[in-house]
Amino acid sequence: MGLIDTVKEALASDSAARPRPDDGSEGAYWCDDCDVRIRDVDLAGEPTCPDCGEEMRFERASGRSCAC
C-alpha cells in the first residue's frame, strides 16, 4: 500500500468507530498560561491550575471528535 492510499484510508475512516468515554464529562478546565488541562470529572475542588494557582476557564465538550 502506498503513502497516498494510506492517507486516503485514514481520512475516510469512520469517526463513530472511535470509542468516546461515557463518564458524564461535559468538558475540561484549561489554564491558558500553563497549557494545563483537567477534565471536569477529574477535578477535585476549585478549578485552579496546579502549576501557577490561577483560576482555570471551562471549555464545554462538543461533538464526537472532542478530545475531552
Backbone torsions as a table, in degrees:
resi	resn	phi	psi	omega
1	MET	NA	132.6	-178.1
2	GLY	-84.7	171.8	-178.9
3	LEU	-61.5	-42.3	-179.4
4	ILE	-64.2	-41.1	177.5
5	ASP	-63.4	-38.3	178.5
6	THR	-64.1	-44.0	178.9
7	VAL	-64.9	-43.7	178.0
8	LYS	-59.2	-43.5	-179.8
9	GLU	-64.9	-41.2	179.5
10	ALA	-65.1	-40.1	-180.0
11	LEU	-72.4	-27.2	-178.0
12	ALA	-89.6	-4.0	-177.5
13	SER	-64.1	148.5	-176.6
14	ASP	-80.0	120.0	-179.5
15	SER	-68.9	-23.8	179.3
16	ALA	-69.9	-18.6	-179.6
17	ALA	-73.8	-20.1	179.4
18	ARG	-79.8	130.6	-179.0
19	PRO	-69.2	145.9	176.1
20	ARG	-122.8	131.6	-179.9
21	PRO	-58.4	139.5	178.3
22	ASP	-119.9	62.6	-176.1
23	ASP	-110.8	14.0	177.8
24	GLY	87.4	4.0	-179.7
25	SER	-66.8	136.9	177.7
26	GLU	-113.2	2.6	179.5
27	GLY	156.7	-158.2	-177.9
28	ALA	-145.6	157.0	174.5
29	TYR	-97.7	137.9	-177.0
30	TRP	-123.8	141.9	168.1
31	CYS	-106.2	110.4	-176.8
32	ASP	-67.7	-29.2	-179.5
33	ASP	-73.3	-39.8	-174.6
34	CYS	-102.7	-7.6	-175.2
35	ASP	59.2	38.1	177.5
36	VAL	-97.3	136.4	179.3
37	ARG	-126.5	130.6	176.3
38	ILE	-130.4	121.6	177.9
39	ARG	-63.5	147.5	-176.5
40	ASP	-61.1	-32.3	179.9
41	VAL	-76.5	-15.2	179.3
42	ASP	-97.2	-4.9	-176.0
43	LEU	-84.8	131.0	176.0
44	ALA	-116.0	109.3	179.2
45	GLY	98.2	-151.7	-176.8
46	GLU	-73.3	147.7	179.2
47	PRO	-79.4	74.1	176.5
48	THR	-115.6	144.4	-178.2
49	CYS	-65.9	130.7	178.5
50	PRO	-70.7	-18.5	-179.0
51	ASP	-87.2	-47.4	-174.3
52	CYS	-114.5	-12.9	177.5
53	GLY	84.9	-0.3	179.2
54	GLU	-77.8	156.5	177.6
55	GLU	-67.0	139.2	-179.0
56	MET	-97.7	150.7	178.4
57	ARG	-94.4	149.2	-179.9
58	PHE	-94.0	135.2	175.9
59	GLU	-125.2	118.7	-177.1
60	ARG	-74.5	141.4	176.0
61	ALA	-72.5	143.2	176.1
62	SER	-145.4	131.8	176.9
63	GLY	80.8	167.9	-177.9
64	ARG	-78.3	-15.0	-176.2
65	SER	-94.6	8.6	-178.6
66	CYS	-68.3	139.7	179.0
67	ALA	-79.4	-7.4	-179.8
68	CYS	-68.9	NA	NA
